[in-house]
Amino acid sequence: MAEGEKWIQGAIEHPGAFKKKAEERGMTTAELAAKVTANPEEYDKKTVKQANLAQTLSKLRKRKKAES
């Protein structure tokens, strides 16, 4: 395995934390990520980072499905 292939495991400190925030607000993770990235000054830095990571991971998933 090449170095750096498992960067996702290192980037996710608390699995499910962003999903829990989204569910508490009655949203999906994609909806909350879009809302947070549209107005990042209204949220704390950690939530903004989680939203950016959620959007990045969703893009990776789409690309992986298309390649199969």
N, C-alpha and C positions, 0 to 999 in steps of 0.2 A: 504494500500500500504506500502510495506516495505521500510525502510530508504535506500536511495541510488539508488532507481530504476530509478530516473529521472536525472541521471548524465549527460546524453547527452545534455539536455537543458542548463545546467550550463557550459558545455564545449564549446558550440558554442556561441561565443560572437557576431559575425556578420554573420548571416546566408547568404549564397550565395557568400561570399567574395572570397573563394577559387575557386568556379566555375567561377566567373568573371575573376579571374587571368588566369584560364585555357583557357577560351574563347578568351581572349585578345591575347593569344599565339597560337590560332588555335588548341587547344588540348582538349581532354576530361579530366575530373577530375582524372580519373584513370591513364591516360598517364602522366599528370603533376605530380601526386603524386609519380609515379615510378621514374620519372626523378629527382625529388627533393630528394627523399630518397637515390638515387644512388650517388648523389653528393651534400650532404648537406652544404659543405663549400662554395658553390657558391651562396647560398641563405641566406636571413636573417632568424633569429630564428623563427619569427612568421610564415613564409611560411613553414618552416620545420615542425613546430608543426601542422599546418593545414594539411599538407600532411600526417603526421602520423595519425591524426584523421580521415582523409578521408579513408585511408586504413583500419583502425580499423572498421569504420562504414560499409564499403563495406563487410567486413568479417561477421559482425553481420547480415547484410541483407541476405547473402547467407545461413547462418545457419538457419535463420528464415524461408526461403523458403523451405529448406530441411525438417524442422520439420512439416510443414503443410501437 
